[in-house]
Every structure is written in C-alpha cells, then in structure tokens.
Amino acid sequence: MRRITLLCATAAVALTALATTIPAKADYRLIRWNDTGFCQVWDKNFPVAPWPSNYSVVSHSVPTFIAALDVKDHMLHRGHCSF
C-alpha cells in the first residue's frame, strides 16, 4: 500500500512540474461588431465563438490582453472602431 501511495505522490509532483514548464498559449484578437462598430478584445482560446455572429476579426493575433488593448486604443484613435 505504501508503494502505491508513493507512486501516486511521485506522479503528481512530476505532472505539476511538467505543467509549470509548459507556457500557456495566449491568442487575443480584436473583433468588430458589424452593426455598432464596437471593438472588443476576444480570447481565441475561449471554446465558444462570439454570439451573434455579425462580427469580423480586425487585428492580428497578439500574445497578451494588454497588447490587445493597445491595438484597440490605436484603432479607436484612427476611427476604425467606436468605443
């Protein structure tokens, strides 16, 4: 019984160490709603697509939420997006 417990504990520690070394893949994009012109940051890793489907992707993929907000700020100043 002790061997099984020791084996399970070792496996848990190994999986935790492996999970912390693999970086998370962040994929943020800016979407623009066609009817209002409102731009929104969207995480492409979210398992559900935006609803309703009357939107278009207006930016390239960026690695962080802060970078996506920066893209949104630039598009707001250029007049491509409404608030």
JOTA-V882439 format. One record per residue. N is the residue number from 1. SS is DSSP state (a for helix, b for strand, c for the rest). NEAR is the number of other ideal C-beta (glycine too) atoms within 10 Angstrom. D_LAST is the distance of its C-alpha to the last C-alpha in whole Angstrom. Layout:
BEGIN
n={N | N}
ss={SS | SS}
near={NEAR | NEAR}
d_last={D_LAST | D_LAST}
END
This chain:
BEGIN
n={1 | 2 | 3 | 4 | 5 | 6 | 7 | 8 | 9 | 10 | 11 | 12 | 13 | 14 | 15 | 16 | 17 | 18 | 19 | 20 | 21 | 22 | 23 | 24 | 25 | 26 | 27 | 28 | 29 | 30 | 31 | 32 | 33 | 34 | 35 | 36 | 37 | 38 | 39 | 40 | 41 | 42 | 43 | 44 | 45 | 46 | 47 | 48 | 49 | 50 | 51 | 52 | 53 | 54 | 55 | 56 | 57 | 58 | 59 | 60 | 61 | 62 | 63 | 64 | 65 | 66 | 67 | 68 | 69 | 70 | 71 | 72 | 73 | 74 | 75 | 76 | 77 | 78 | 79 | 80 | 81 | 82 | 83}
ss={c | a | a | a | a | a | a | a | a | a | a | a | a | a | a | a | a | a | a | a | a | c | c | c | c | c | c | b | b | b | b | b | b | c | c | c | c | b | b | b | b | b | b | c | c | c | c | c | c | c | c | c | c | c | b | b | b | c | c | c | c | b | c | c | a | a | a | a | a | a | a | a | a | a | a | a | a | a | c | c | c | b | c}
near={5 | 6 | 7 | 8 | 9 | 10 | 10 | 10 | 10 | 10 | 10 | 10 | 10 | 10 | 10 | 10 | 9 | 9 | 9 | 8 | 7 | 7 | 6 | 6 | 8 | 15 | 13 | 20 | 17 | 22 | 19 | 19 | 16 | 12 | 8 | 12 | 12 | 13 | 23 | 14 | 17 | 18 | 11 | 13 | 10 | 9 | 4 | 5 | 11 | 13 | 7 | 9 | 7 | 10 | 19 | 9 | 13 | 15 | 21 | 8 | 12 | 18 | 11 | 10 | 12 | 10 | 15 | 23 | 14 | 12 | 19 | 20 | 12 | 13 | 17 | 13 | 9 | 8 | 8 | 15 | 23 | 12 | 8}
d_last={62 | 61 | 60 | 58 | 56 | 56 | 55 | 52 | 51 | 51 | 49 | 46 | 46 | 46 | 43 | 42 | 42 | 41 | 38 | 37 | 38 | 36 | 32 | 29 | 28 | 24 | 22 | 18 | 16 | 13 | 12 | 10 | 11 | 13 | 13 | 10 | 8 | 6 | 7 | 9 | 12 | 15 | 19 | 21 | 24 | 23 | 25 | 23 | 21 | 18 | 19 | 19 | 19 | 17 | 15 | 16 | 16 | 15 | 16 | 19 | 20 | 20 | 22 | 20 | 17 | 17 | 17 | 14 | 12 | 13 | 13 | 9 | 9 | 12 | 10 | 7 | 10 | 12 | 10 | 10 | 6 | 4 | 0}
END
